[in-house]
Amino acid sequence: MSFFDRLRQHLLASDADALADLYQSDAVMLSFEFGARSGRDAIRDQYANFLDFHGSISSVEVDRQAEHGNDLFVEFTMASERGTFQLVNAFVLADGQATRHFSNVIQGEVEADAA
């Protein structure tokens, strides 16, 4: 199973621990939305917060994808309890795990918390 297929499976299962296991222990995740997260534990916490905010995820559909060696660039649409949104993610992989992950929402409508 490909890296992204495993990521998709764990997102749909809302499994932050399994998502974190896709990363090397010293991996870094970087986003305009939340800044940088360094290390598997911080990445696990970021996924837990993401999953808690969005609730149940009903679909993760690839819009386009490019791979070259250990580099993966993927644009996908995700639907959750809060709405549907599109993300672009780039991964640098080593031995089947991410060492670097760059992520950004590029469009969508997500219901925010009441003020």
C-alpha positions in Angstrom: 0.0 0.0 0.0 1.4 3.4 -0.9 2.3 6.1 1.7 -0.7 8.2 0.7 -3.1 5.2 0.7 -2.0 4.5 4.3 -2.4 8.2 5.2 -5.9 8.3 3.7 -6.9 5.1 5.6 -5.7 6.5 8.9 -7.5 9.9 8.3 -10.7 8.1 7.5 -10.3 6.0 10.7 -9.5 9.2 12.8 -6.4 7.4 14.1 -3.8 10.0 15.2 -1.4 7.4 16.5 -1.4 5.5 13.2 -0.9 8.8 11.3 2.1 9.6 13.5 3.6 6.2 12.8 3.9 7.2 9.2 6.6 9.7 10.2 10.2 9.2 11.3 10.9 10.1 14.9 12.6 13.4 13.9 10.2 14.4 11.1 9.0 18.0 10.6 5.5 19.1 9.5 5.2 22.7 8.2 2.1 24.7 7.3 0.9 28.3 7.0 -2.1 27.4 9.2 -0.2 26.1 12.3 3.5 26.7 11.7 6.0 23.9 12.4 5.7 20.7 14.3 9.0 18.8 15.0 9.1 15.1 16.0 6.6 12.3 15.9 4.9 13.3 19.2 4.2 16.9 18.1 3.0 15.6 14.7 0.7 13.1 16.5 -0.7 16.0 18.6 -1.3 18.1 15.5 -3.2 15.3 13.9 -5.2 14.8 17.1 -6.1 18.5 17.1 -7.0 18.4 13.4 -9.2 15.3 13.9 -10.9 16.7 17.0 -11.7 20.0 15.2 -13.0 18.4 12.0 -14.8 15.4 13.5 -15.6 12.4 11.4 -13.9 12.5 8.0 -16.2 11.0 5.3 -13.9 11.1 2.3 -10.3 11.9 1.2 -10.2 12.0 -2.7 -7.0 12.6 -4.7 -7.4 15.4 -7.2 -3.9 15.1 -8.6 -0.6 13.5 -7.5 3.1 13.6 -8.6 5.8 11.3 -7.4 9.5 11.3 -8.0 11.8 8.9 -6.1 11.2 9.7 -2.4 9.2 12.9 -3.1 5.4 13.0 -3.1 3.2 16.0 -4.1 -0.5 15.5 -3.7 -3.6 17.7 -4.0 -6.7 16.2 -2.4 -10.3 17.1 -1.3 -11.4 16.1 2.2 -15.0 16.1 3.5 -15.6 16.2 7.3 -18.4 17.1 9.7 -17.3 20.8 9.3 -17.3 20.9 5.6 -15.3 20.2 2.4 -11.9 21.6 1.7 -9.0 21.1 -0.6 -5.4 20.6 0.5 -2.0 20.5 -1.1 0.7 18.4 0.6 4.3 17.6 -0.2 6.2 14.8 1.5 9.8 13.8 1.6 10.0 10.1 2.3 12.7 7.7 3.5 12.2 4.0 4.2 8.4 4.4 3.7 8.1 7.2 6.3 7.9 11.0 6.0 10.9 13.0 7.1 9.3 16.3 5.9 5.7 17.2 5.3 4.5 20.6 3.9 0.7 21.1 4.1 -1.7 23.9 3.3 -5.4 24.3 2.7 -5.9 25.9 -0.6 -9.7 26.3 -0.7 -12.9 25.2 1.0 -15.7 26.0 3.3 -15.2 24.8 6.9 -17.7 25.7 9.6 -15.8 27.5 12.4 -16.6 27.4 16.1 -19.3 29.8 17.3 -17.7 33.0 18.7 
